[in-house]
């Protein structure tokens, strides 16, 4: 959400919307995980979160987020293997759905990085403003 707010403040409305949607996806993932843990009579631990890497530029934001997305994809794949090992189809289904969305986030970041490389940062940022052609 911090990256989204920063982009909004800088006038990069398209980036704001895309990054905000991804942040909301993460909130929904957390809700589903909490529900699943409670289903198994567990107690969710939400006080031990990974540190957030805040980028100071759009390029840093995209690179940091992409790195985090790759880590998440690896983690979800490992968690799916574990859920298969204990024959927990409900968790497999949940993790598989989230994995697919995370892979979409990786694709989005890769597209942004390719556009920055191909058109240069200045032209890329112009395309992220409200008045840019869709």
C-alpha positions as CSV (number, residue, x, y, z in Angstrom):
1,X,0.0,0.0,0.0
2,X,2.9,2.4,0.6
3,X,4.1,2.1,-3.0
4,X,0.5,2.7,-4.2
5,X,0.2,5.8,-2.1
6,X,3.6,7.1,-3.3
7,X,2.6,6.6,-6.9
8,X,-0.7,8.4,-6.3
9,X,1.2,11.3,-4.7
10,X,3.5,11.5,-7.7
11,X,0.5,11.4,-10.1
12,X,1.2,8.0,-11.5
13,X,-2.4,7.0,-11.4
14,X,-2.2,3.8,-13.5
15,X,0.6,2.4,-11.3
16,X,-1.3,3.4,-8.2
17,X,-4.3,1.4,-9.3
18,X,-2.3,-1.7,-10.3
19,X,-0.1,-1.7,-7.2
20,X,-3.2,-1.1,-5.0
21,X,-5.0,-4.1,-6.5
22,X,-2.0,-6.3,-5.8
23,X,-1.8,-5.1,-2.2
24,X,-5.5,-5.8,-1.8
25,X,-4.9,-9.3,-3.2
26,X,-2.3,-9.8,-0.4
27,X,-4.9,-8.7,2.2
28,X,-7.4,-11.2,0.8
29,X,-4.7,-14.0,0.9
30,X,-4.0,-13.3,4.5
31,X,-7.8,-13.5,5.3
32,X,-8.0,-16.9,3.6
33,X,-4.9,-18.2,5.4
34,X,-6.3,-17.0,8.8
35,X,-9.6,-18.7,8.0
36,X,-7.8,-21.9,7.1
37,X,-5.6,-21.9,10.2
38,X,-8.7,-21.3,12.4
39,X,-10.5,-24.2,10.6
40,X,-7.7,-26.4,11.9
41,X,-8.2,-25.0,15.4
42,X,-4.9,-23.1,15.1
43,X,-4.0,-19.6,16.2
44,X,-2.8,-17.4,13.5
45,X,0.4,-15.5,14.2
46,X,0.3,-12.2,12.4
47,X,2.8,-10.2,14.5
48,X,5.9,-11.9,12.8
49,X,5.7,-10.4,9.3
50,X,8.5,-10.1,6.7
51,X,10.1,-6.7,6.6
52,X,8.8,-4.4,3.9
53,X,11.2,-3.1,1.3
54,X,10.1,0.4,0.3
55,X,11.5,1.6,-3.0
56,X,12.4,5.3,-3.3
57,X,11.8,5.3,-7.1
58,X,9.3,3.6,-9.3
59,X,12.1,1.3,-10.6
60,X,13.1,0.3,-7.1
61,X,9.4,-0.3,-6.2
62,X,8.9,-2.6,-9.2
63,X,12.2,-4.5,-8.6
64,X,11.6,-4.9,-4.9
65,X,8.0,-6.1,-5.5
66,X,9.1,-8.5,-8.2
67,X,11.7,-10.0,-6.0
68,X,9.1,-10.5,-3.2
69,X,6.7,-12.0,-5.8
70,X,9.3,-14.6,-6.9
71,X,10.0,-15.5,-3.3
72,X,6.2,-15.9,-2.7
73,X,5.9,-18.2,-5.8
74,X,8.7,-20.4,-4.5
75,X,7.1,-20.5,-1.0
76,X,3.6,-21.4,-2.4
77,X,5.1,-24.2,-4.5
78,X,6.8,-25.6,-1.4
79,X,3.7,-25.3,0.7
80,X,1.7,-27.1,-2.0
81,X,4.2,-30.0,-1.9
82,X,3.8,-30.1,1.9
83,X,-0.1,-30.0,1.6
84,X,0.1,-32.9,-0.9
85,X,2.3,-34.9,1.4
86,X,-0.3,-34.7,4.2
87,X,-3.2,-35.1,1.7
88,X,-4.9,-31.7,2.5
89,X,-6.8,-31.0,-0.7
90,X,-8.5,-27.8,0.8
91,X,-5.1,-26.2,1.4
92,X,-3.8,-27.4,-2.0
93,X,-6.8,-25.7,-3.7
94,X,-6.3,-22.5,-1.7
95,X,-2.6,-22.3,-2.3
96,X,-3.0,-23.2,-6.0
97,X,-5.4,-20.3,-6.5
98,X,-3.1,-17.9,-4.7
99,X,-0.1,-19.2,-6.6
100,X,-1.8,-18.4,-9.9
101,X,-2.5,-14.9,-8.8
102,X,1.1,-14.4,-7.6
103,X,2.4,-15.6,-10.9
104,X,0.2,-12.9,-12.5
105,X,1.9,-10.4,-10.3
106,X,5.3,-11.6,-11.4
107,X,4.2,-11.3,-15.1
108,X,2.9,-7.8,-14.4
109,X,6.3,-6.7,-12.9
110,X,8.2,-8.3,-15.8
111,X,6.1,-6.4,-18.3
112,X,6.8,-3.1,-16.4
113,X,10.5,-3.8,-16.4
114,X,10.5,-4.6,-20.1
115,X,8.6,-1.4,-20.9
116,X,11.0,0.7,-18.8
117,X,14.0,-1.0,-20.6
118,X,12.4,-0.5,-24.1
119,X,11.0,3.0,-23.8
120,X,13.1,4.5,-21.0
121,X,11.9,5.6,-17.6
122,X,10.7,9.0,-18.6
123,X,8.4,7.7,-21.4
124,X,7.2,4.9,-19.1
125,X,6.3,7.3,-16.4
126,X,4.4,9.6,-18.8
127,X,2.3,6.5,-19.7
128,X,1.5,6.0,-16.0
129,X,-0.3,9.4,-15.6
130,X,-4.0,10.0,-15.8
131,X,-3.9,11.7,-19.2
132,X,-1.9,8.9,-20.9
133,X,-3.6,6.9,-23.6
134,X,-4.9,3.5,-22.5
